[in-house]
């Protein structure tokens, strides 16, 4: 392992900067269980080469992938199907043992709605998406060999010694605007006096909240509910659904939440969700009387996001079961326990075709609260926003600026968490969540 001292490696020439580890890279690739799982397939019938380089030099680390194996060399981008390029100062941040946001992943540097200057992918863009799982793992191996593995934070919820799962699930029929009649799956846990409904992120399902819903302090304080949106996770698609046609709008989403609250006869529940669900929490706050909500805790939410949409997440040329989880994997804190990050990967890999892309119709541009969030009746529906420091899509700064528009709202940045705080480290997240719940209950009038 190499470490940085006062002499900073010449990141303008990546093979030179990483020269101490390149001779053993082939061995590291051959020993890595995840790399072998990603590359072992008889469908790989011919070698594929990709590159990694600094924007200041053509000298390129080349990785040639064959069935079950990676072979490294040094050359130029012309020898690669595609090449990942970044500025020297960006690679310098990436190769720190514990990178700061957004340098915890190349996706964070490449960006979604927020783009980092100087990042570019040279060559075949479809191949870049197609092989995203392989180049991501290769970069992790290079990082760990050079700087050492990023230290993992402990997960307080994993040390409880409780082998009993406290969630109970069942099905329920709802009718939502746009989607129509739906058979959805939901889970409950806890017997506390405060009802709270958890909403999952775009293109995933409510398994994200199992750690929170099993937490003893949460079970004592709250009665918790979480449901999978129609066509997501364990819920059935809407009866009129055409495969591949899914889209989410404000009315369909808010209407589905309102129908769930009515069906279970909940009294002033707190609505809490992340990402797309963080945005809809703000919509719920605006429409609190319609929903019957008694407060919202938006996670990774803001009043508006927009981006030039890409279609790799709904493409006949790219495997969404690989691309979708890779696209979001780098949004998490690198210090979050690996098994929790892998759960996020798994749930994103498990969704039906087009669901993620359709949900992002709402997340990117479909939701616009810029001129509306100031109208929230804070006494009826208090707002406490939480934002993970490692999220480079819906940043803490975006959440804070939104909270400033809502008189009486609060916002706090969560240390050591990213875009999926409830899953990344439930025990750490619960401490922030309990504080938010106390505020919401206390601020009601």
N, C-alpha and C positions, 0 to 999 in steps of 0.2 A: 504494500500500500504506500502511495506517495502522499506527502502532505505539503501544503503551501506554507512558506515562510515569508520573509520580507521580499524575497525574489519571486515575482509572479511569473508563471510559465508564459511562454509566447503563444497566447491563444489565437493569434493570427495565423498560425500554422498548426492545425489540430494534431496531425500525426507526430509532430515534434513535441508538442505539449504533453502528449500521452505516450511518449516513446518508452517510458519505463514499464508500461503495462501491455503494450501491443504484442510483444513476443509471446506472451502467455494467453492472449485472447482466445485463440482456437481451443485451448484446453479448457478455459472458463466456459465457453459456449457449449462444449461437449459434455461438461459436468452439470450444466444448469438444467434442472428438471422442467422448469417452465419453458425455456427455449426449446427443449426437445419435444415437449408436448405440443407446442405451437408449430413445429416444423416437421414432425413425423407424419407423413401422409404419402401414400402411393400416388396421390393426385399431383404431387410435385414431380413432374416428369422431365423437367429440364432446369438447369441452374438459373437462379435469379440473383442479380447483383444490385445492391443499393449502396449509397455512399453517405458519409457524414463529413462536413468540412466547415471551415471558417470562411466567411465572405471575403476575406482579404487574400486568400491564396487558393490555388487550384489543387494543392496537395490534399488528397482525400483518403480517409479511411474507407475501404471497400469491404463489404460483407457479401459473400456469395452463399446463397442458401440452396442446399440440396436436401433430399429426403432425410430428415433427422439430423442434419449437420449444418454448421456454419463455418465458413473458411474466410479468414481475414487476409487483407493485403493492403498495400498503399498504391494509389494511382491517381487518376484524374476523373472528374465527373463524367467524361465521355464514356468511361467504361461501365457506368451504372445506368440502370433503368430509371432511377430517380435519386436525388441527393438532397439531404437535409442540410441547409445552410443557415448560419447565424453569425451575428457580429462577435468579435473576440470578447468583448465585455459581457455578452450574453452567455457564451460558453463558460467564461470565468465564474459567473454566478451559478450556472447549472452544476458545475463540478465542485461546488462547496459541499461539505458533508451534510449540512442541513440547509438546503437552499431556501431563500425567501420567495414569497409569491411575486411573480408567476413562474419563477424559474424552476419549480419542482418538476416540470415536465416540458418536453418540446411542444406539446399541445398548448400549454400555458403561454409559451413564448410565441407560438404561431397564432393563437387566439381564436376567438369566435367573433363576437360583436366588438371586442376591444383588441386591436391588432398591435403587436410590437413592431416598431420600425426595424428594418434590417433583416427580418426573418423571411426566407423564401425557400420554396421547394422547387428544385430544378428537375426538369424532365417530365415523366409520365405521371400526371396528377391522379389518375385512376389507380395506378399501381401503388402510389403513395398511400392511398386509402385502403387498398386491398391488402397490403402487407403491414398495416399499422400495428398489429399486435406483435409482429416480429421485430420491427425497428424500435418499438417502445421498449421491449424487453432487452434488446441489445444495448440501448443507451443506458438502461438501469445497470446492466452488467459492467459497462465501461465506468459508470459513475462509482459504483461500489468498489471496483478494483482500484480506482485512482484515489478516491477520497475516503473510502470506508463506508459501510452501510449507514444510512441515516438512522440515528437512535430512535427507537419506537417508544412512544408514550405508553405508560401502563393504562389499562382499561379497568377502572375501579369496579365496574359491573361484572367483570369476569372472575372476580375473586370472592364472590358471595358464597360459593359452595352449595348453591341451591340448584339441584338437578330437575326440579319441577318446573314445567312451563305453565304459566298462568293464563294463557290466552284461550278463549273459546270462540270458534267461528261458526257462521251459518250464512244462509243465503236470504236475499230479500228482493222483492220486485219493486222497482221505481220507474217513474215516467219523468223524463227530463226533456227540456226544449231541444230541438234539433235531433237528438238521439232517439227519442221515443221511449218505448217500454224496454226496460233492461233488467236482467237478473244479475244482481251484484253480490259479491262476497264481502262480508265484513267480520271483524273480530272485536272482542271486548275483553277488558281486564280491569281489575281494581274495583273497590267499593267505596271510594272516598266521596265526599259531598260535591266536588266540582266536576261537572261533565266537560270533557275535552274531546274534540274530533281531530284526528291526525289525517293529513292529506299527503299522498306521495308525490314525488317529482315526475316530470314529463318522461314518458316511456318506461315507467317502472311500476312497482306495486307496493303495497303497505307492509310487506315484510321488512321494509326499512326501519320500522318502528318497534320491532320485537324486543330489542334491548331496552328501550324506554318503557314499553308496556309491561315488561317483567320486573322492572326496578321496584324494590320494596317501598321506597319513599313515594314513588308515583302511585303505586297501588293503594297506599294508605290515604293519599291526599285527593286522588281523582278517580272517577269512573271514566275509563278511556275507551275510545272507539276509533277504528281505522277501517276504511273501505277501499277496495280497488275500483277505479273508474271502469266503466263498461269497456270490455275488450282487453283489459289490462290484467295481468297476473291471473288470479283465479276467478275473476268475473267473466260472465259470458258477454259476447258482443251484443249490441242492441239488435232487436229483432229485425230491423230494416237495414242493418249494416251490410255494406258491400265490401268484401276484403280489399284492403289497400286504399280505401277512400276516407279513412278516419280524419276528422278535424275537430279541434276544440275551440270554442268561442267563449266569450265571457258569459253569455246567456245560458249556454248549455252547461257550463261548469258551475256557475252560481245556482242555476236551477236544480242541478243534481244534488248539490250540498243541501239546499233548502228542502228538497224532497226527502233526503235522508234524515234531516233533523225532525221533520214532521212525522215520518214513518215510525221513528223510535220515540216520538213524543218527548224530545229533549227540551229542557228548560234553560234558556240562555247559555248554551254551550260556548266554550272558547273554541275557536277554529284556528288550527295551527298547521302550517305546511311549508315546504321548502321549494325554491326555484319557481317553476310554473305555479305551484301551490302557494308560494309566498306572494306572487302577484295576485292570485285570486283571493287571498286573505284580505288584501287591500280593497278589492272589489266587494267582498262580503262586508267590510266595514262601512263602505259607502251605502250598501243596500242591506244594512243590518236588520231593519224592521221586516223586510221581505223574507230574510233567511231565518230570523229568530235568534240571531247570534248575540252573545253577551260579552264579546271581546275577541280580539284576534292577536295571534303571535306569528307574524310573517317571518320566515327564515329565508335568507338569501332573496329578498324581494325588493322591488323598487317600483316607481310609478310608470316607467317606460324603458323598454330595451328595443333596439332594432339592429338588424344586420342584413347583409346580402346573403340570402339563403344559399346553402350548398345542398346537393342532392345525393351525397354518398349514403345518407341514412335512409334513402328511398330509391335505390338504384338497382337495376337488373344486373349490373356488373360488379357490385360490391356486396359481400356477405354481411348483412346487418347484424347477425349474431356475433360477429367479430368487430365490425367497425363501431357500432353504437356504444358498446361498453368501453372501447378504447378511447373514444372521443371524450367521454366524461371521466375516465379513470384519473387523468391528471389534474382534475379539479379538486381533488382531496388533499388534505394535509399529508405530506410525506412521512410525518411522525405518527400518523394514525396506525393502530395495529393492523398488520397485513391481512389477517383473517377477515377483518371488517371491510377493508378495501376490496378484498376478493368477493365478498358478498354483494357489494354494489356492482362489481363486474358481472357476477352471475345473474343478478336480477335484470340487468340491462340486456344481457345476452338471451334472456328467456322470453322476450315479448314478441308479439305478432308483427308481421310486416306492416310498415307504415304508421304504426301507433306513435312512435317517438316523433317522427316528422310532423304528424298531424297535431300532436300536443304543442310542438314548437310554433305552430301557426298562432297560438295564443301567446306564448312566451315572448316571441320576437315580433312585436308590432301589433298583434291582435289585442293585447291589453294596453290601453293608454289612459292612465289616471292623472296625467300632468295637470289638467285643469279641474280635477274632481276631488283629489284626496283632501284638499283643504276643507271640503264640506262634511267630513266625517263628524258625526255627533259623538264626541269622545266620551260623554257621560253615559250614553247608551252602549257604546262599543269601544272601550279603551283599546289602544294600539301600543304594543311593545315589540319592536323589531329587533331581530338578532341576525348577525352576519358573521360568518366564518372568515378569518383573516386570510385563508389560502384560496378563497374563491376568486378566480380571475374573470368570471363571466358576469356575475352580479356582485360587484365588489362592495366592501363595507362602506366606501365613500358614496356609492349610489344609494345604498340603504339609508345612510345618515342624511343625505340631502333630501330624500323623500320624507323622512320623519320630521325634518325641520318645517315641512309644509303643512303638517298636521298639528294644530294647536293642542298641546297636552300629551302628544305621543312621545315615546322614548325609544332609543336605539342603543344597542351595545354590540361591540365587536367581541367575538369569541376567539380566544387564543387557542392555537393548536387544532383548529377545525377548519374545514373547507365547505364545499358546496352541499355536502350530505352529512350535516353534523350529527343527526340522530343515529346514523349508522356507523360513521367513522369511529366515534368513541362515545357510546351512550352514557357511560358513567360521568364523563366530563360534561357532556351536553346537558344532562339532567340538572346540574347545579345552576346553569344559566336559565333553564326552562322554569325551574321552581321560583326563581326570582321574578321572572316575567309573569308567571301565574299570580303571584302575590300582588304584583302591581296592578294587573288587570282587575282582579277581584276588589282590590282596595279603591280603585279609581271609578268604579261604577257608581252612578247616582240614580 
